[in-house]
Amino acid sequence: MLREVCGENVIVGEGLRAVNFGKLLALNESAAWLWKQAQEMGDFTVEALAERLCEEYDVTPDEARTDVAAIIADWQNAGVV
């Protein structure tokens, strides 16, 4: 779940067993926005999120794909997707 903690956007697990404050994943504004978009989509792809990123922010399609791929890799490494 995306939560705001002390003014920062973080992804945290739900339930007592999922709480590990050493593994909070902090997100900047655009990464938090992408997280919300991914949640809306359910099944998402790099391309679909990159397209939405281009619609919302002033980035080129290549920049968007690179940034989205990196963010998704971070999420996968953290075990949140």
C-alpha positions, 0 to 999 in steps of 0.5 A, spaced: 500 500 500 502 507 498 502 511 504 504 518 506 509 517 512 512 523 515 511 527 508 514 521 504 510 517 499 512 509 501 510 503 499 509 498 505 506 491 506 499 490 510 498 486 516 503 485 522 507 480 518 508 484 512 511 490 517 518 491 516 521 498 517 527 496 514 524 495 507 520 501 506 520 503 499 520 511 499 517 514 492 518 521 489 512 524 486 512 521 479 514 514 482 508 515 487 504 517 481 506 511 477 504 506 483 497 509 483 497 508 475 499 501 476 494 499 481 488 502 477 491 498 471 491 491 475 495 488 470 500 493 467 506 493 462 512 498 461 509 501 455 502 502 458 505 506 464 510 509 460 504 512 455 501 514 461 507 518 464 508 521 457 501 524 458 502 527 465 509 529 465 513 533 460 518 527 458 519 523 451 517 516 450 524 513 450 525 517 457 519 514 460 520 507 458 527 507 461 524 511 467 518 506 468 523 500 467 527 502 472 522 503 477 519 497 476 525 493 477 526 497 483 519 494 485 521 487 483 527 487 487 523 490 493 518 484 492 512 489 492 510 487 485 
